[in-house]
């Protein structure tokens, strides 16, 4: 998981700007950022972290 987070950070926000999500279609870099945050937060809370 940490490797995925590091890879995402290295790609940078512009890499994700207007990229398509399988579930939601094209997203802005801000929308991607929000989705990454909420998804990671969900799993950290799921395991009591």
C-alpha positions as a Markdown table, in Angstrom:
| # | Residue | x | y | z |
|---|---|---|---|---|
| 1 | Unk | 0.0 | 0.0 | 0.0 |
| 2 | Unk | 2.8 | 2.4 | 0.9 |
| 3 | Unk | 4.4 | 1.8 | -2.6 |
| 4 | Unk | 1.1 | 2.7 | -4.2 |
| 5 | Unk | 0.9 | 6.0 | -2.2 |
| 6 | Unk | 4.5 | 6.8 | -3.1 |
| 7 | Unk | 3.9 | 6.1 | -6.8 |
| 8 | Unk | 0.8 | 8.2 | -6.8 |
| 9 | Unk | 2.7 | 11.1 | -5.2 |
| 10 | Unk | 5.6 | 10.8 | -7.7 |
| 11 | Unk | 3.2 | 10.9 | -10.6 |
| 12 | Unk | 1.9 | 14.3 | -9.4 |
| 13 | Unk | -1.5 | 15.9 | -9.6 |
| 14 | Unk | -1.3 | 16.9 | -13.3 |
| 15 | Unk | -1.0 | 13.2 | -14.2 |
| 16 | Unk | -4.5 | 12.7 | -12.9 |
| 17 | Unk | -6.2 | 15.8 | -14.3 |
| 18 | Unk | -9.1 | 14.8 | -16.5 |
| 19 | Unk | -8.2 | 11.1 | -16.3 |
| 20 | Unk | -11.1 | 8.7 | -16.5 |
| 21 | Unk | -12.1 | 6.7 | -13.5 |
| 22 | Unk | -13.7 | 3.3 | -14.1 |
| 23 | Unk | -16.6 | 4.3 | -11.9 |
| 24 | Unk | -17.0 | 8.0 | -12.3 |
| 25 | Unk | -15.7 | 9.0 | -15.7 |
| 26 | Unk | -13.4 | 11.9 | -16.2 |
| 27 | Unk | -12.3 | 13.6 | -13.0 |
| 28 | Unk | -10.3 | 16.7 | -12.3 |
| 29 | Unk | -7.1 | 16.5 | -10.2 |
| 30 | Unk | -9.1 | 18.0 | -7.3 |
| 31 | Unk | -11.7 | 15.3 | -7.6 |
| 32 | Unk | -9.1 | 12.6 | -7.8 |
| 33 | Unk | -7.4 | 14.0 | -4.7 |
| 34 | Unk | -10.7 | 13.9 | -2.8 |
| 35 | Unk | -11.4 | 10.4 | -3.9 |
| 36 | Unk | -7.9 | 9.2 | -2.9 |
| 37 | Unk | -8.2 | 10.8 | 0.5 |
| 38 | Unk | -11.6 | 9.4 | 1.2 |
| 39 | Unk | -10.7 | 5.9 | 0.1 |
| 40 | Unk | -7.5 | 5.8 | 2.1 |
| 41 | Unk | -9.2 | 7.3 | 5.1 |
| 42 | Unk | -11.9 | 4.7 | 4.9 |
| 43 | Unk | -9.4 | 1.9 | 5.0 |
| 44 | Unk | -7.3 | 3.4 | 7.7 |
| 45 | Unk | -10.5 | 3.7 | 9.9 |
| 46 | Unk | -11.6 | 0.2 | 8.9 |
| 47 | Unk | -8.5 | -1.1 | 10.6 |
| 48 | Unk | -8.5 | 1.3 | 13.5 |
| 49 | Unk | -5.6 | 3.4 | 12.4 |
